[in-house]
Amino acid sequence: MSFQKCLAIIRKTSGSLGTPPTNIVETEIMRMVRFNSNDGTGDYILLTCSKIDQKLIMLSVKA
């Protein structure tokens, strides 16, 4: 997956969830963001885009 397409998925996810992402890492070759749940459970989703690997990694974490 291209890096630009991966970044677009982060933007689309933000729109779908109605919440902005929290940047963890943002460089020219990698972006990692966290989306917190809005239900008070403490659950969250991590999305990572890697330009070098051309991958999107999504991790759903339960509190």
PyRosetta script that sets phi, psi and omega in degrees:
from pyrosetta import init, pose_from_sequence

init()
pose = pose_from_sequence("MSFQKCLAIIRKTSGSLGTPPTNIVETEIMRMVRFNSNDGTGDYILLTCSKIDQKLIMLSVKA")
pose.set_psi(1, 136.7)
pose.set_omega(1, 178.9)
pose.set_phi(2, -68.6)
pose.set_psi(2, 152.9)
pose.set_omega(2, 179.6)
pose.set_phi(3, -61.6)
pose.set_psi(3, -41.3)
pose.set_omega(3, -179.6)
pose.set_phi(4, -64.0)
pose.set_psi(4, -39.9)
pose.set_omega(4, 178.4)
pose.set_phi(5, -66.0)
pose.set_psi(5, -38.7)
pose.set_omega(5, 178.2)
pose.set_phi(6, -63.4)
pose.set_psi(6, -44.2)
pose.set_omega(6, 178.1)
pose.set_phi(7, -62.8)
pose.set_psi(7, -34.6)
pose.set_omega(7, 177.1)
pose.set_phi(8, -64.9)
pose.set_psi(8, -33.9)
pose.set_omega(8, 177.8)
pose.set_phi(9, -66.2)
pose.set_psi(9, -37.6)
pose.set_omega(9, 175.9)
pose.set_phi(10, -61.8)
pose.set_psi(10, -45.1)
pose.set_omega(10, 179.1)
pose.set_phi(11, -63.0)
pose.set_psi(11, -42.7)
pose.set_omega(11, -179.8)
pose.set_phi(12, -64.9)
pose.set_psi(12, -40.2)
pose.set_omega(12, 178.2)
pose.set_phi(13, -62.9)
pose.set_psi(13, -41.3)
pose.set_omega(13, 177.6)
pose.set_phi(14, -59.5)
pose.set_psi(14, -44.0)
pose.set_omega(14, 178.0)
pose.set_phi(15, -64.5)
pose.set_psi(15, -40.9)
pose.set_omega(15, -179.1)
pose.set_phi(16, -66.9)
pose.set_psi(16, -39.4)
pose.set_omega(16, -179.0)
pose.set_phi(17, -82.7)
pose.set_psi(17, -18.2)
pose.set_omega(17, -179.3)
pose.set_phi(18, 71.7)
pose.set_psi(18, 25.9)
pose.set_omega(18, 180.0)
pose.set_phi(19, -142.0)
pose.set_psi(19, 142.1)
pose.set_omega(19, 178.8)
pose.set_phi(20, -76.0)
pose.set_psi(20, 151.3)
pose.set_omega(20, 177.0)
pose.set_phi(21, -78.3)
pose.set_psi(21, 154.9)
pose.set_omega(21, 170.9)
pose.set_phi(22, -97.9)
pose.set_psi(22, 119.4)
pose.set_omega(22, 179.3)
pose.set_phi(23, -71.3)
pose.set_psi(23, 131.0)
pose.set_omega(23, 173.8)
pose.set_phi(24, -104.1)
pose.set_psi(24, -46.2)
pose.set_omega(24, 175.9)
pose.set_phi(25, -138.3)
pose.set_psi(25, 134.3)
pose.set_omega(25, 174.7)
pose.set_phi(26, -145.5)
pose.set_psi(26, 103.0)
pose.set_omega(26, 177.7)
pose.set_phi(27, -128.5)
pose.set_psi(27, -175.5)
pose.set_omega(27, 178.3)
pose.set_phi(28, -71.9)
pose.set_psi(28, -17.4)
pose.set_omega(28, -176.5)
pose.set_phi(29, -117.9)
pose.set_psi(29, -5.1)
pose.set_omega(29, -178.5)
pose.set_phi(30, -155.5)
pose.set_psi(30, 143.7)
pose.set_omega(30, 171.3)
pose.set_phi(31, -138.6)
pose.set_psi(31, 129.5)
pose.set_omega(31, 175.7)
pose.set_phi(32, -126.7)
pose.set_psi(32, 127.6)
pose.set_omega(32, -179.7)
pose.set_phi(33, -129.6)
pose.set_psi(33, 159.6)
pose.set_omega(33, 178.5)
pose.set_phi(34, -124.3)
pose.set_psi(34, 133.3)
pose.set_omega(34, 172.8)
pose.set_phi(35, -112.2)
pose.set_psi(35, 116.7)
pose.set_omega(35, 177.8)
pose.set_phi(36, -81.8)
pose.set_psi(36, 147.8)
pose.set_omega(36, 176.1)
pose.set_phi(37, -72.3)
pose.set_psi(37, 154.0)
pose.set_omega(37, 179.6)
pose.set_phi(38, -99.3)
pose.set_psi(38, 6.0)
pose.set_omega(38, -174.8)
pose.set_phi(39, -100.4)
pose.set_psi(39, 6.3)
pose.set_omega(39, 176.6)
pose.set_phi(40, 80.6)
pose.set_psi(40, 5.4)
pose.set_omega(40, -177.9)
pose.set_phi(41, -80.7)
pose.set_psi(41, -20.6)
pose.set_omega(41, -176.0)
pose.set_phi(42, 88.3)
pose.set_psi(42, 0.0)
pose.set_omega(42, 177.1)
pose.set_phi(43, -68.1)
pose.set_psi(43, 155.8)
pose.set_omega(43, 176.7)
pose.set_phi(44, -154.5)
pose.set_psi(44, 166.1)
pose.set_omega(44, 178.4)
pose.set_phi(45, -121.4)
pose.set_psi(45, 131.9)
pose.set_omega(45, 173.6)
pose.set_phi(46, -106.6)
pose.set_psi(46, 131.5)
pose.set_omega(46, 173.9)
pose.set_phi(47, -120.9)
pose.set_psi(47, 130.6)
pose.set_omega(47, 179.4)
pose.set_phi(48, -127.2)
pose.set_psi(48, 129.5)
pose.set_omega(48, 175.0)
pose.set_phi(49, -111.4)
pose.set_psi(49, 129.1)
pose.set_omega(49, 178.5)
pose.set_phi(50, -118.8)
pose.set_psi(50, 119.0)
pose.set_omega(50, 178.7)
pose.set_phi(51, -70.5)
pose.set_psi(51, -39.5)
pose.set_omega(51, -178.7)
pose.set_phi(52, -66.0)
pose.set_psi(52, -47.9)
pose.set_omega(52, -178.7)
pose.set_phi(53, -82.9)
pose.set_psi(53, -15.4)
pose.set_omega(53, -175.0)
pose.set_phi(54, 52.5)
pose.set_psi(54, 52.3)
pose.set_omega(54, -178.1)
pose.set_phi(55, -132.6)
pose.set_psi(55, 153.2)
pose.set_omega(55, 168.4)
pose.set_phi(56, -113.8)
pose.set_psi(56, 127.5)
pose.set_omega(56, 177.1)
pose.set_phi(57, -117.7)
pose.set_psi(57, 127.5)
pose.set_omega(57, -179.8)
pose.set_phi(58, -120.6)
pose.set_psi(58, 131.6)
pose.set_omega(58, -179.1)
pose.set_phi(59, -132.0)
pose.set_psi(59, 123.7)
pose.set_omega(59, 176.1)
pose.set_phi(60, -100.5)
pose.set_psi(60, 123.6)
pose.set_omega(60, -174.6)
pose.set_phi(61, -115.9)
pose.set_psi(61, 126.5)
pose.set_omega(61, 176.7)
pose.set_phi(62, -93.6)
pose.set_psi(62, 135.0)
pose.set_omega(62, -179.2)
pose.set_phi(63, -75.1)
pose.dump_pdb("model.pdb")
